[in-house]
Amino acid sequence: MYCSPDIPEYASPELLGTDRDLRLLHEDKWLQDTEVRYLLVERRSRWHLTMIYIDIHNPLRFICRKIDTYPSAKKATTFAEILQRGIRKDARGTLKTNRDAFYFCDN
């Protein structure tokens, strides 16, 4: 098998893991009660899809994951809806965040 010499080789020393390495496992508990939404943003005539996991008990805690880019809005919306149905933990989509949980005063 040919390996290009242009590919850098990073030799990492074997070290003990830190708590940061297992952070996702600690966050897994609250990820079970999340509402999954998507965000589509157009940049340079490409549609960027981002999936957002929002905690239903504390809406200020959320995780954004960039998925992919698509050439059209219709294709991006189709993929977003398919991924949203597949990712969320509740099949019926009953877990919802309270949109009125925050009161913003304009004064």
Backbone as JSON, one array per atom type, in Angstrom:
{
  "sequence": "MYCSPDIPEYASPELLGTDRDLRLLHEDKWLQDTEVRYLLVERRSRWHLTMIYIDIHNPLRFICRKIDTYPSAKKATTFAEILQRGIRKDARGTLKTNRDAFYFCDN",
  "N": [[0.85, -1.17, 0.0], [0.6, 2.17, -0.86], [1.71, 5.05, 0.74], [1.4, 8.45, 0.87], [4.09, 10.77, 1.01], [3.44, 13.31, 1.76], [1.52, 13.33, 3.68], [1.14, 14.18, 6.98], [2.58, 12.64, 9.84], [1.5, 12.13, 13.0], [2.74, 11.39, 15.95], [1.49, 10.39, 18.89], [2.13, 10.48, 22.32], [1.61, 7.86, 24.71], [-0.56, 8.57, 27.14], [-2.19, 9.11, 30.31], [-5.74, 9.3, 30.37], [-7.91, 12.18, 30.53], [-10.54, 13.88, 32.39], [-11.88, 15.41, 30.56], [-11.81, 13.94, 28.24], [-13.79, 12.05, 28.52], [-16.1, 13.5, 28.6], [-18.42, 13.5, 27.02], [-19.72, 11.17, 27.79], [-20.51, 11.81, 30.37], [-22.33, 13.8, 29.79], [-24.27, 12.39, 28.59], [-26.5, 11.64, 30.06], [-28.27, 13.88, 30.3], [-28.74, 14.22, 27.64], [-30.63, 12.38, 26.97], [-33.1, 13.48, 27.44], [-33.86, 15.48, 25.38], [-34.79, 17.97, 23.0], [-34.72, 17.81, 19.54], [-33.65, 19.9, 17.05], [-33.23, 21.64, 13.91], [-31.0, 23.75, 12.04], [-30.8, 25.77, 9.27], [-28.62, 27.44, 7.21], [-27.78, 29.73, 4.73], [-24.86, 30.07, 2.9], [-22.67, 31.38, 0.63], [-24.1, 30.32, -1.59], [-24.6, 27.72, -0.75], [-26.25, 25.42, 1.36], [-26.03, 25.09, 4.74], [-26.26, 22.64, 7.17], [-27.15, 22.29, 10.52], [-27.5, 20.45, 13.43], [-29.33, 20.74, 16.42], [-29.32, 20.09, 19.81], [-31.44, 20.41, 22.43], [-31.85, 20.82, 25.85], [-34.7, 19.84, 27.63], [-35.34, 20.53, 30.21], [-33.63, 22.56, 30.98], [-33.32, 25.02, 28.95], [-31.15, 26.61, 28.3], [-28.99, 25.01, 28.06], [-27.46, 23.44, 25.52], [-26.39, 21.66, 22.56], [-24.66, 22.07, 19.55], [-24.27, 20.59, 16.42], [-22.5, 20.46, 13.49], [-23.49, 19.26, 10.38], [-23.58, 18.84, 7.39], [-23.23, 20.21, 4.02], [-25.46, 21.4, 1.48], [-26.65, 21.64, -1.93], [-29.16, 22.78, -2.53], [-32.08, 24.34, -1.08], [-34.35, 22.78, -0.71], [-33.39, 20.15, -0.76], [-31.71, 20.23, 1.47], [-33.57, 20.7, 3.53], [-35.08, 18.35, 3.39], [-33.17, 16.35, 4.09], [-32.61, 17.3, 6.67], [-35.05, 16.95, 8.04], [-35.32, 14.16, 7.91], [-33.04, 13.34, 9.34], [-33.65, 14.52, 11.79], [-35.91, 13.06, 12.65], [-34.72, 10.57, 12.94], [-32.74, 10.95, 14.88], [-33.83, 11.95, 17.28], [-34.9, 10.97, 20.55], [-37.5, 10.37, 21.36], [-40.11, 8.89, 19.68], [-42.49, 10.03, 18.81], [-42.1, 12.74, 19.0], [-42.73, 14.25, 21.28], [-41.31, 15.55, 23.28], [-40.76, 18.75, 24.14], [-39.41, 22.05, 24.28], [-40.1, 24.79, 26.47], [-41.2, 27.6, 25.06], [-41.95, 29.98, 26.19], [-40.46, 30.28, 28.46], [-38.58, 32.18, 28.97], [-38.53, 35.56, 29.67], [-38.23, 38.47, 27.98], [-37.54, 41.74, 28.39], [-37.98, 44.71, 26.68], [-37.32, 47.22, 27.55]],
  "CA": [[0.0, 0.0, 0.0], [1.39, 3.38, -0.99], [1.36, 6.18, 1.6], [2.02, 9.67, 0.36], [4.98, 11.41, 1.99], [2.88, 14.6, 2.14], [0.62, 13.17, 4.82], [1.93, 14.27, 8.21], [2.38, 11.61, 10.84], [1.53, 12.68, 14.35], [2.92, 10.34, 16.95], [1.08, 10.89, 20.19], [2.6, 9.61, 23.4], [0.55, 7.24, 25.49], [-0.74, 9.27, 28.41], [-3.46, 8.85, 30.99], [-6.86, 10.11, 29.91], [-8.42, 13.2, 31.45], [-12.0, 13.93, 32.48], [-12.38, 16.04, 29.35], [-11.94, 12.91, 27.21], [-15.03, 11.33, 28.75], [-17.15, 14.48, 28.86], [-19.65, 13.13, 26.35], [-20.41, 10.15, 28.59], [-21.16, 12.5, 31.48], [-23.44, 14.56, 29.24], [-25.23, 11.48, 27.99], [-27.72, 11.56, 30.87], [-29.21, 14.93, 29.92], [-29.06, 14.1, 26.21], [-31.8, 11.52, 26.8], [-34.29, 14.33, 27.46], [-33.59, 16.64, 24.55], [-35.54, 18.23, 21.78], [-33.79, 17.92, 18.43], [-34.05, 20.84, 16.02], [-32.2, 21.87, 12.9], [-30.78, 25.12, 11.6], [-30.29, 25.85, 7.91], [-28.07, 28.76, 6.91], [-27.21, 29.81, 3.38], [-23.59, 30.78, 2.76], [-22.03, 31.16, -0.67], [-25.03, 29.5, -2.35], [-24.66, 26.37, -0.2], [-27.06, 25.36, 2.57], [-25.31, 24.42, 5.83], [-27.19, 22.02, 8.11], [-26.67, 22.12, 11.88], [-28.48, 19.84, 14.33], [-29.26, 21.34, 17.74], [-29.91, 19.28, 20.89], [-31.83, 21.35, 23.48], [-32.34, 20.18, 27.07], [-36.06, 20.33, 27.88], [-35.43, 21.04, 31.57], [-32.83, 23.78, 31.02], [-33.11, 25.37, 27.54], [-29.87, 27.27, 28.06], [-27.99, 23.98, 27.82], [-27.68, 22.83, 24.22], [-25.21, 21.29, 21.78], [-24.83, 22.22, 18.11], [-23.38, 19.74, 15.63], [-22.56, 20.73, 12.05], [-23.66, 17.99, 9.68], [-23.11, 18.82, 6.0], [-23.73, 21.29, 3.17], [-26.29, 20.91, 0.39], [-26.74, 22.65, -2.98], [-30.46, 23.44, -2.61], [-32.81, 24.43, 0.19], [-35.28, 21.65, -0.61], [-32.61, 18.96, -0.41], [-31.25, 20.41, 2.85], [-34.72, 20.52, 4.41], [-35.42, 16.93, 3.37], [-32.19, 15.65, 4.91], [-32.75, 17.75, 8.05], [-36.21, 16.31, 8.64], [-35.02, 12.74, 8.06], [-32.11, 13.21, 10.46], [-34.34, 14.89, 13.02], [-36.73, 11.93, 13.07], [-33.86, 9.46, 13.33], [-31.88, 11.27, 16.02], [-34.52, 12.2, 18.55], [-35.12, 9.78, 21.38], [-38.93, 10.06, 21.42], [-40.55, 8.65, 18.31], [-43.61, 10.9, 18.46], [-41.73, 14.14, 19.06], [-43.5, 14.9, 22.35], [-40.44, 16.35, 24.13], [-40.69, 20.11, 23.62], [-38.98, 23.08, 25.22], [-41.07, 25.83, 26.72], [-40.76, 28.83, 24.41], [-42.27, 31.12, 27.05], [-39.7, 30.17, 29.71], [-37.75, 33.37, 29.14], [-39.22, 36.83, 29.42], [-37.27, 39.5, 27.6], [-38.11, 43.08, 28.46], [-37.3, 45.59, 25.74], [-36.97, 48.52, 28.16]],
  "C": [[0.89, 1.23, 0.0], [0.85, 4.46, -0.05], [2.12, 7.39, 1.11], [2.94, 10.28, 1.41], [4.46, 12.77, 2.45], [1.94, 14.52, 3.34], [1.45, 13.21, 6.11], [1.59, 13.14, 9.17], [2.54, 12.25, 12.22], [1.62, 11.52, 15.33], [2.55, 10.93, 18.31], [1.57, 9.93, 21.27], [1.41, 9.02, 24.15], [0.52, 7.87, 26.87], [-2.05, 8.82, 29.04], [-4.53, 9.79, 30.46], [-7.28, 11.12, 30.97], [-9.95, 13.12, 31.49], [-12.62, 14.53, 31.22], [-12.59, 15.01, 28.24], [-13.26, 12.16, 27.33], [-16.22, 12.25, 29.0], [-18.48, 14.09, 28.22], [-20.42, 12.07, 27.12], [-21.1, 10.76, 29.79], [-22.39, 13.28, 31.0], [-24.54, 13.67, 28.69], [-26.54, 11.44, 28.76], [-28.72, 12.64, 30.46], [-29.56, 14.88, 28.44], [-30.24, 13.16, 25.96], [-33.09, 12.32, 26.79], [-34.02, 15.61, 26.68], [-34.59, 16.74, 23.41], [-34.52, 18.45, 20.67], [-34.39, 18.86, 17.39], [-32.93, 20.98, 15.01], [-32.17, 23.33, 12.52], [-30.18, 25.07, 10.21], [-29.86, 27.28, 7.64], [-27.47, 28.72, 5.52], [-25.94, 30.65, 3.39], [-22.96, 30.39, 1.44], [-22.79, 30.15, -1.52], [-24.98, 28.02, -1.96], [-25.45, 26.43, 1.09], [-26.36, 24.5, 3.6], [-26.33, 23.93, 6.86], [-26.5, 21.81, 9.46], [-27.79, 21.53, 12.72], [-28.24, 20.4, 15.73], [-30.0, 20.46, 18.73], [-30.17, 20.22, 22.05], [-32.39, 20.57, 24.66], [-33.72, 20.74, 27.38], [-36.23, 20.89, 29.28], [-34.68, 22.36, 31.74], [-32.49, 24.18, 29.58], [-31.82, 26.12, 27.25], [-28.73, 26.27, 27.85], [-28.33, 23.28, 26.5], [-26.34, 22.54, 23.55], [-25.56, 21.45, 20.31], [-23.8, 21.34, 17.4], [-23.58, 20.06, 14.15], [-22.56, 19.41, 11.31], [-23.04, 18.02, 8.29], [-23.63, 20.06, 5.28], [-24.46, 20.67, 1.98], [-26.45, 22.01, -0.66], [-28.08, 23.37, -3.06], [-31.16, 23.4, -1.25], [-33.74, 23.25, 0.37], [-34.56, 20.38, -0.19], [-32.14, 19.04, 1.04], [-32.39, 20.19, 3.84], [-35.12, 19.05, 4.5], [-34.47, 16.13, 4.26], [-32.32, 16.03, 6.38], [-33.92, 17.06, 8.73], [-35.99, 14.81, 8.84], [-34.08, 12.52, 9.24], [-32.78, 13.52, 11.78], [-35.2, 13.74, 13.54], [-35.88, 10.77, 13.55], [-33.07, 9.69, 14.59], [-32.65, 11.36, 17.32], [-34.91, 10.91, 19.24], [-36.6, 9.39, 21.45], [-39.48, 9.97, 20.0], [-41.67, 9.59, 17.88], [-43.26, 12.38, 18.48], [-42.46, 14.9, 20.15], [-42.63, 15.75, 23.27], [-40.26, 17.73, 23.49], [-40.16, 21.05, 24.7], [-40.07, 24.13, 25.34], [-40.56, 27.13, 26.12], [-41.01, 30.06, 25.26], [-41.5, 31.09, 28.36], [-38.89, 31.42, 30.0], [-38.57, 34.6, 28.78], [-38.16, 37.89, 29.14], [-37.99, 40.84, 27.58], [-37.31, 44.01, 27.56], [-36.88, 46.92, 26.35], [-35.59, 48.53, 28.71]]
}
